[in-house]
Amino acid sequence: METMTNMPLMLSIDETAERWHITRHYARQLALSGTVKAVRIGKRKILINQQSVEEYFNSSYLTNEKPQHSGGSIQPVPLNI
């Protein structure tokens, strides 16, 4: 009998939210957007790969740099009062 030692840890939306201290909505959006690996089980159940979530958070960081705007996109207009 083959063991499942290589099986990824998959958790529900609620379990993911609790484990990573994020909202259920945010956990669901990470899965539905494809930002993290996830599978749908049936019509409603979504399981999220926890290694994928860990990699996402480990590669994310805040920066003080202002985002660069490309031509043709909507840009904020500075307000001088």
C-alpha positions as a Markdown table, in Angstrom:
| # | Residue | x | y | z |
|---|---|---|---|---|
| 1 | Met | 0.0 | 0.0 | 0.0 |
| 2 | Glu | 1.4 | 3.4 | -1.0 |
| 3 | Thr | 1.5 | 6.1 | 1.6 |
| 4 | Met | 0.5 | 9.7 | 0.9 |
| 5 | Thr | 3.5 | 11.5 | 2.3 |
| 6 | Asn | 3.7 | 13.9 | -0.7 |
| 7 | Met | 0.1 | 15.1 | -0.4 |
| 8 | Pro | -0.1 | 18.9 | 0.1 |
| 9 | Leu | -1.9 | 20.2 | 3.1 |
| 10 | Met | -5.3 | 21.4 | 1.8 |
| 11 | Leu | -7.6 | 23.4 | 4.1 |
| 12 | Ser | -11.1 | 24.9 | 3.7 |
| 13 | Ile | -11.7 | 28.7 | 3.4 |
| 14 | Asp | -12.5 | 28.9 | 7.1 |
| 15 | Glu | -9.5 | 26.9 | 8.2 |
| 16 | Thr | -7.2 | 29.0 | 5.9 |
| 17 | Ala | -8.6 | 32.2 | 7.3 |
| 18 | Glu | -8.1 | 31.1 | 10.9 |
| 19 | Arg | -4.6 | 29.7 | 10.3 |
| 20 | Trp | -3.3 | 32.8 | 8.5 |
| 21 | His | -5.4 | 35.4 | 10.5 |
| 22 | Ile | -7.1 | 36.8 | 7.5 |
| 23 | Thr | -10.8 | 37.2 | 6.7 |
| 24 | Arg | -12.8 | 34.4 | 5.0 |
| 25 | His | -13.5 | 36.8 | 2.1 |
| 26 | Tyr | -9.8 | 37.4 | 1.5 |
| 27 | Ala | -9.0 | 33.7 | 1.7 |
| 28 | Arg | -11.7 | 33.0 | -0.9 |
| 29 | Gln | -10.5 | 35.8 | -3.2 |
| 30 | Leu | -6.9 | 34.5 | -3.1 |
| 31 | Ala | -8.3 | 31.1 | -4.2 |
| 32 | Leu | -10.7 | 32.4 | -6.8 |
| 33 | Ser | -8.3 | 34.8 | -8.4 |
| 34 | Gly | -5.6 | 32.1 | -8.8 |
| 35 | Thr | -3.2 | 33.9 | -6.6 |
| 36 | Val | -2.8 | 30.7 | -4.6 |
| 37 | Lys | -3.4 | 27.1 | -5.6 |
| 38 | Ala | -6.9 | 25.8 | -4.8 |
| 39 | Val | -9.3 | 23.2 | -6.0 |
| 40 | Arg | -13.1 | 23.1 | -6.0 |
| 41 | Ile | -14.8 | 20.1 | -4.5 |
| 42 | Gly | -18.4 | 19.9 | -5.6 |
| 43 | Lys | -20.4 | 23.1 | -6.1 |
| 44 | Arg | -19.4 | 25.1 | -3.0 |
| 45 | Lys | -16.4 | 23.6 | -1.2 |
| 46 | Ile | -13.0 | 25.1 | -2.0 |
| 47 | Leu | -9.7 | 23.6 | -0.6 |
| 48 | Ile | -6.6 | 25.8 | -0.6 |
| 49 | Asn | -3.1 | 24.6 | -0.8 |
| 50 | Gln | -1.4 | 25.9 | 2.4 |
| 51 | Gln | 2.1 | 25.8 | 0.9 |
| 52 | Ser | 0.9 | 28.1 | -1.8 |
| 53 | Val | -0.5 | 30.5 | 0.8 |
| 54 | Glu | 2.8 | 30.5 | 2.7 |
| 55 | Glu | 4.8 | 31.2 | -0.5 |
| 56 | Tyr | 2.4 | 34.0 | -1.4 |
| 57 | Phe | 2.9 | 35.7 | 2.0 |
| 58 | Asn | 6.6 | 35.1 | 2.1 |
| 59 | Ser | 7.0 | 36.7 | -1.3 |
| 60 | Ser | 4.8 | 39.7 | -0.5 |
| 61 | Tyr | 6.2 | 42.9 | 1.0 |
| 62 | Leu | 5.3 | 46.5 | 1.6 |
| 63 | Thr | 7.4 | 49.2 | 0.0 |
| 64 | Asn | 7.5 | 53.0 | 0.3 |
| 65 | Glu | 7.9 | 53.4 | -3.5 |
| 66 | Lys | 5.1 | 55.0 | -5.4 |
| 67 | Pro | 3.6 | 52.8 | -8.1 |
| 68 | Gln | 4.8 | 53.7 | -11.6 |
| 69 | His | 2.0 | 54.6 | -14.0 |
| 70 | Ser | 2.2 | 53.6 | -17.7 |
| 71 | Gly | 0.9 | 55.8 | -20.4 |
| 72 | Gly | -2.8 | 55.5 | -21.3 |
| 73 | Ser | -3.9 | 54.5 | -17.9 |
| 74 | Ile | -6.0 | 56.5 | -15.4 |
| 75 | Gln | -3.7 | 58.4 | -13.1 |
| 76 | Pro | -4.5 | 60.3 | -9.9 |
| 77 | Val | -4.6 | 64.0 | -10.1 |
| 78 | Pro | -2.8 | 65.8 | -7.2 |
| 79 | Leu | -5.0 | 68.1 | -5.2 |
| 80 | Asn | -3.4 | 71.3 | -4.0 |
| 81 | Ile | -5.6 | 73.3 | -1.6 |
